[in-house]
Amino acid sequence: MISALISPLYWYHRTLGFEKWNLPVVLCKIYWASDITTSFATAMHIVAFGVFRLISMSCPLATVTPQTELAVIIVLLIWIVSFGCGFVPYWIWFEARMRDRKSVSQDARWPTCTVNMEWYGQYTLFQKLGFSLFLILPLVLVLCISVLTCRRVYATTHASITSVTRRRLKREKQAVLQLALIVVSFMMGYIPFTAYEFWSVQDHGNSKYVRRMDYNFGVIEYILLRLSECMNPIIYNLGSTKMRNHTTLFIRELFKLPSKSRRSAPSTTCCVTGDTNV
């Protein structure tokens, strides 16, 4: 939701506000600070989901009772770390000011709303450390966790192949498919995003070709990043009947919609054993 709210500011700073930022300067800071904060938080949330999934499959008895307090603590920690390591430094380092397009300086090809060159050294150092810790490391962890989870699913399924029901086999295949989609979605969004961030701070000159490439590269990676973020809840809902039911219940309670009767409510067994194309 935060990413959706700040997306118009990205469009503005790349188009109408590229040469002159006519909006309040605070919106420039809010955009950059919120953008990096949501990126860090999303990456860490996906890793947390993967860890919980692997633990629940490896030690199912330990996760029978919902650990609500633990979940709340982890979510709070993720957002506190994202805010402190993302929002605060970007709020300090970024600003809206006129750029000298005729100069040979590093920021001559950048939009008006971008990093203050006085903080350029700190910003490039932050990229190397912060992006490696909060984006590249989570990507590696998600890949490793997904491989371990798939191996766990395979081992559990084939250990007692004679007694495994058709329903369970189908559910395990759906879990593996969901994992694959999550990994692909994560890579689709954060690999281009990280690549562009590292590329943009390099000294490429200020030619027309470089400016056009910078614009196209930046717009494409941003669209892929937002698509990746928006696909995550869809993928989780498609892979879990229980999550779909709870999502529907949450939306009904949020908008005060009438609940379905108990007779017409979909059952988990029906959804699991239904057509594979659903």
C-alpha positions in Angstrom: 0.0 0.0 0.0 2.9 2.4 0.8 4.5 1.5 -2.5 1.3 2.2 -4.4 0.8 5.6 -2.6 4.3 6.8 -3.5 4.4 5.5 -7.1 2.8 8.7 -8.6 5.8 10.6 -7.1 8.1 8.3 -9.1 6.2 9.1 -12.3 6.4 12.8 -11.5 10.2 12.9 -10.7 10.9 11.0 -14.0 8.6 13.2 -16.2 7.1 16.6 -15.2 9.5 17.0 -12.2 12.6 15.9 -13.9 14.0 19.4 -14.6 12.2 21.3 -11.9 10.6 19.8 -8.8 7.5 22.0 -8.3 6.1 20.0 -5.4 7.1 20.5 -1.7 10.7 19.2 -1.1 9.4 17.1 1.7 7.6 14.9 -0.8 10.9 14.2 -2.6 12.3 13.0 0.7 9.2 11.0 1.5 9.3 9.2 -1.8 12.9 8.0 -1.7 12.9 7.2 2.1 9.6 5.2 1.8 10.7 3.5 -1.4 13.9 2.0 0.1 12.1 1.2 3.4 9.4 -0.9 1.7 12.0 -2.6 -0.5 14.0 -3.7 2.6 10.9 -4.7 4.5 9.5 -6.7 1.6 12.8 -8.7 1.2 13.0 -9.5 4.9 9.3 -10.5 5.1 9.8 -13.0 2.2 12.8 -14.5 4.0 10.7 -14.8 7.2 7.9 -16.5 5.4 10.4 -19.0 3.9 12.0 -19.7 7.3 8.6 -20.3 8.9 7.5 -22.6 6.1 10.7 -24.7 6.4 10.4 -24.9 10.2 6.7 -25.9 10.0 7.6 -28.7 7.6 10.6 -29.9 9.6 9.0 -29.5 13.1 5.2 -29.6 12.6 4.5 -30.3 16.3 6.3 -27.1 17.3 4.1 -24.9 15.1 0.7 -26.3 15.7 -0.3 -23.4 18.0 -0.2 -20.0 16.2 2.7 -18.0 17.7 0.9 -14.6 17.4 3.2 -12.8 19.8 6.3 -14.0 18.1 4.9 -13.0 14.7 4.1 -9.5 15.9 7.6 -9.1 17.4 9.2 -10.2 14.1 7.1 -7.9 12.0 7.9 -5.0 14.3 11.6 -5.8 14.2 11.5 -5.9 10.4 9.9 -2.5 10.1 12.1 -1.0 12.8 15.3 -2.2 11.0 13.9 -1.1 7.6 13.0 2.4 9.0 16.3 2.9 10.8 18.5 1.6 8.0 16.5 2.8 5.1 14.1 5.7 5.8 16.5 7.7 8.1 19.6 7.8 5.9 17.6 8.4 2.7 15.7 11.2 4.3 19.0 12.9 5.1 20.8 12.2 1.8 18.1 13.0 -0.8 16.7 16.4 -1.8 15.3 18.4 -4.7 17.5 20.9 -6.3 18.4 22.2 -9.8 21.0 20.2 -11.8 23.5 21.7 -14.1 22.9 19.7 -17.3 25.9 21.2 -19.1 28.4 20.1 -16.5 30.4 16.9 -16.5 29.6 16.2 -12.8 28.1 12.9 -11.8 24.6 14.2 -11.2 24.2 16.1 -14.5 22.0 13.3 -15.9 20.0 12.7 -12.8 16.5 14.0 -12.0 16.1 17.1 -9.9 14.9 15.0 -7.0 17.7 12.7 -6.1 20.8 12.3 -3.9 22.5 15.4 -2.6 26.1 15.2 -3.9 27.5 16.3 -0.6 26.4 12.9 0.7 27.5 11.0 -2.4 30.4 9.1 -0.7 28.2 8.0 2.2 25.5 7.0 -0.3 27.7 4.8 -2.4 29.2 3.1 0.7 25.6 2.5 1.9 24.8 0.8 -1.4 27.6 -1.6 -1.1 26.8 -2.5 2.5 23.1 -2.0 2.8 22.0 -3.5 -0.5 24.3 -6.5 0.1 22.8 -7.0 3.5 19.1 -6.2 2.9 18.6 -7.2 -0.7 21.3 -9.6 -2.0 21.6 -11.7 1.1 17.8 -12.2 1.4 17.8 -13.2 -2.3 20.5 -15.9 -1.6 18.6 -17.0 1.6 15.3 -17.3 -0.3 17.0 -19.5 -2.9 18.6 -21.7 -0.3 15.5 -22.0 1.8 13.4 -22.9 -1.2 15.8 -25.6 -2.3 15.8 -27.1 1.3 12.0 -26.9 1.4 11.6 -28.7 -2.0 14.0 -31.4 -0.8 12.0 -31.7 2.4 8.8 -32.0 0.4 10.3 -34.7 -1.8 11.8 -36.7 1.0 8.5 -36.6 3.0 6.4 -37.5 0.0 8.6 -40.4 -1.2 9.5 -41.8 2.2 6.0 -43.5 2.4 4.9 -43.4 -1.2 2.7 -46.4 -0.8 0.5 -44.7 1.8 0.5 -41.2 0.5 -2.9 -40.1 -0.7 -3.6 -38.4 -4.0 -4.8 -35.3 -2.1 -1.5 -35.0 -0.2 0.6 -35.4 -3.3 -1.4 -32.6 -5.0 -0.9 -30.3 -2.0 2.8 -30.9 -1.9 3.1 -30.2 -5.7 1.2 -26.9 -5.1 3.6 -25.9 -2.3 6.6 -26.5 -4.6 4.9 -24.5 -7.4 4.2 -21.7 -5.0 7.8 -21.6 -3.9 9.0 -21.5 -7.5 6.7 -18.6 -8.3 7.8 -16.7 -5.2 11.5 -17.1 -6.1 10.9 -16.0 -9.7 8.8 -13.0 -8.5 11.5 -12.0 -6.0 14.3 -12.3 -8.6 12.2 -10.4 -11.2 11.9 -7.4 -9.0 15.0 -7.1 -6.9 17.8 -8.2 -9.3 17.0 -5.4 -11.9 16.4 -2.9 -9.0 19.8 -3.7 -7.4 21.6 -3.7 -10.8 20.2 -0.3 -11.7 21.1 1.2 -8.3 24.8 0.0 -8.7 24.9 1.1 -12.4 23.4 4.5 -11.9 26.2 5.7 -9.5 28.9 4.8 -11.9 30.5 7.5 -14.0 29.0 6.9 -17.5 29.3 10.5 -18.8 26.4 12.8 -19.7 25.7 11.9 -23.4 22.3 11.7 -24.9 22.6 7.9 -25.2 23.5 7.5 -21.5 20.6 9.8 -20.4 18.2 7.7 -22.5 19.6 4.5 -21.2 19.4 5.7 -17.6 15.8 6.7 -18.1 14.7 3.4 -19.7 16.7 1.2 -17.3 15.2 3.1 -14.3 11.6 2.9 -15.5 11.8 -0.8 -16.4 13.3 -1.8 -13.1 10.8 0.2 -11.2 7.9 -1.4 -13.0 9.3 -4.9 -12.4 9.9 -4.1 -8.7 6.3 -3.0 -8.2 4.9 -6.0 -10.1 7.1 -8.2 -7.9 5.7 -6.6 -4.7 2.1 -6.8 -6.0 2.4 -10.5 -7.1 3.5 -11.7 -3.6 0.1 -11.6 -1.9 -1.6 -13.1 -5.1 0.9 -16.0 -5.1 0.4 -16.8 -1.4 -3.4 -16.7 -1.8 -3.3 -18.9 -4.9 -1.2 -21.5 -3.1 -3.3 -21.7 0.2 -7.0 -22.3 0.5 -6.8 -21.3 4.2 -5.2 -18.0 3.3 -7.8 -17.3 0.6 -10.6 -18.0 3.2 -9.0 -15.7 5.8 -8.3 -13.0 3.1 -12.0 -13.1 2.1 -13.0 -12.9 5.8 -10.7 -10.0 6.4 -12.0 -8.0 3.4 -15.6 -8.7 4.5 -14.9 -7.5 8.0 -13.0 -4.5 6.8 -15.7 -3.2 4.5 -18.6 -4.5 6.7 -19.9 -6.9 4.1 -22.4 -9.6 5.0 -20.8 -12.9 5.7 -21.7 -16.0 3.7 -23.9 -18.6 5.3 -22.1 -21.6 6.8 -23.7 -23.9 4.3 -22.4 -22.0 1.3 -18.9 -21.4 2.7 -16.2 -23.3 0.8 -14.6 -26.2 2.6 -10.9 -26.9 2.6 -11.3 -30.5 1.5 -13.4 -29.4 -1.5 -10.9 -26.9 -2.7 -7.9 -29.1 -2.2 -9.3 -32.1 -4.1 -11.0 -30.1 -6.8 -9.9 -29.5 -10.4 -6.2 -28.7 -10.7 -7.0 -25.8 -13.0 -8.8 -23.9 -10.2 
